[in-house]
């Protein structure tokens, strides 16, 4: 299984850490250069500010948009591969990964498989194996297995960016793909300082909150229907 690691070119300490971990496990990998952009480049990188403000009332940080575009670069790499691939962020702790596990992951029938998560969420296992589906969004995009068709679908549906990449990957109502999980997660995050940056969340008046609620009701209903069909199916 090919492994792609997303990392900013100047993140030398992170790159050294992930390279050392890979060497200790006898794994080979390729870096996908992260994207560092400025505020005046957001639109050129696909950021749809109007859609963002309509749905959330506050903007995305340049780091969030850059992170999304770095994952899109990884998806383009995966799209060109015949077999499933592993995508990692450079702050991943990969002690649980072994060549044997990667071979198992390659043979699973689930081409979009989460290997790490930020939050514990309600879940249930599929049969007696380690594959689970979960209710809710564990958040994070530190480690996941992806097939070429799924990578192509994510690329097609993410040409406009108005949410963080991990939220998008869990937005089944947008791309129609279901994410499963290998539990317990074999990958963790190091907890190092984020390179995404802070969002600006302005205080909202009651009128703005009501407007947002009305806009989000049909979105949340669609999200719930997709989540229900996935979890109960």
N, C-alpha and C positions, 0 to 999 in steps of 0.2 A: 504494500500500500504506500503510495506516495504521500509525503508529509510536506505541507506548506506552512511556514511560520510568518505571520504578519508582524512586521517590526519597522519602526522608523530607522532610516539609515544611520542617524546619529545617536541611536540608543545603544551605545557600545556596551554598557554594563549588562543590559537585558539580553543583548545578542550573545554575549559571552556566557551568560548563565544558561540560556536555552541550549547553546551549542555544547556546553559541558555536560548537561543532562542527557542530550542525545548520544554523545560519545560514550557515556557510561552505560547506556542501554543498548549500544550497538546499532543505533538507528541513523539513517541518512535522511536529509531534509533539504529543502530549498527555502530561502527567504523570499517573501513578498514585501517589497518596500512599502511602508506606510506612507500616507499622504499628509503633508503639513501645508495647510492653506491659510490664507488671510481673509478677513471679513469681506473685502471687495471681490473675492473670487468665488463666493458661495454659490451664486447663480450659475456660474460657469461649471461648477461641479455638481449640478443637478438639484440644488436646494430650492424647494418650492416654499418660499416664505409665506405666500398667501394661504396655501393649504395648511401650513403649520399653525399660523396665527388663528385661522378659522377654527381649527379643532382643539388647540391647546392654549391660545391667548398669550403665549410667550415663545420666543424663538429657540432654535437649536444653537449650540456653541459650534465654533469652527472645528473644534476637536471632534465633536460627534459626527459632523459631516465628513471630515477627513477619515475617521474610523470606518464609516459606512463605505466610503469609496475604496479603502484598503481591502475590505472584505469583498467588495465587488471585483477587485483585481484578482483576489484568490478564487472567486467563482469562475472568472474567465479562464484561469489556469485549469481548474477542475473540469470545466466544460470540454476541454480538449483531450481529456483522458478517457480511456476505455473502462478503467476500473474506478471504484470509489476511492476517495482521497480523504486524508485527515487535515483539517485546518486548525491551526493553533494560534493564539496570541502569544506574544513573547514573554508575558509574565506568568505563563503556565508552569505549574509544578507537575511533572509527568512521571512521578515514581511508579504509578500504577500501569503505565504502558509497557508492554513487552512485545517482541515480535510475534509471540504466540497469540496474544490478545488481538493484535492488528490483523492476523490471519482470520481469527474468529469474526471480527468486525466486518471483514471483507465478505464473509459468507452469509451474513445476516440478510434477510429479505427487506430490511428497512434502510433505505438509502439516505435518510436524513435523521441522524442519530446524535443526540446530545451526550457529551462525555464530561460535562462540568456544568455547574449551576451555582448561582449566588444564594438563592433562598430555598428552603425546604418547602415543597408543595405536596398536597395530597396526590397520591399516585396509586396505580395498581399494576401488577405484573401480568404480562401476557404469557399464559401457561406457566411452566415451572422454571423458565430461564431467567436471565438477568434483564431482559428487555421490559421496559415499563412505559405506560402512558400516564400523563399527569394532568391534574385539574389545576389550572392556573399557570402562571409564567414564572419559572425559576430564575429568569433573567441571566444576562451574561452571554458572551459569545467566545469564551476562552478556548473551547475545544468542541469540535463536532465533525462527524463523518458525513460526506456529501457525495452523491452520484452526479454524473454529468448531466443527465436530464433535469435533475432538480436544480443544479447550478444554473442551467439555461433558463429555467422558469423564474428563479429568483432574480436573475439579471433582467429578464424581460419586464418583471413587475416592479422593479426598483429604479426605473429611470428618473422618476420624481422622488426626491427625498424629503420627508417631513416628519420622520420619527427615527430614533436610534436604531441601529442595525439589529440588536437583539430583540427589540419590540417588533420590528418588521418580520423577523424570522418566525415569531410566534403568532403573527397576524394571519391566521389560516384563511380568513375571509378575504384577504387581499390576493394571495397567491395559490390557495387551494392545496397546499402541502401540509402534511402532518409531521410533526417532530416527535420522535420517541427518545427514550433515554436508556443508557446502560448504567444500571445501579448495582452496587454503589459506584459513584462516579470515580473513574480511574485517574482523573485530572483535577487538580485544584488550582486556585489562583494564589500568587505569592502575597497579595495584599500590599504591593508596592504602590507608590503614589501614582494616581491616575494621570494619564497624559491627554485626557479628553477635555478637561477644563470644566468650569462651572456654568450652569445655565442661569440666565436672568429670569427669575420668576416674579413678576410684579404683583402687588396686591390687587385683587379684583373687586370691583363693586358688585353688589347683589344683582344688578341688572345684567352685568357681563357674565356672572355665574349662571344665571337663569338661561341666558342665550346659549352658553356653552352646553348646558345640560340638554337643551332642546336639540342642538345640533348632534350631540353624541348619543342620544337615545336610539336612533336607528342603527348607528354604528355598533353600539354595545349589544343591541338585539341580534344583529347579524353575527357578531363575535360569539355570543352565547350559543346560538344555533349551531355554528361550526364546532365549537368546543364540545357541546353535548353529543353531536353525532360522532365525533372522534372518540370521546371517552366511553360512550356506551356501545359503540360499534365493535 
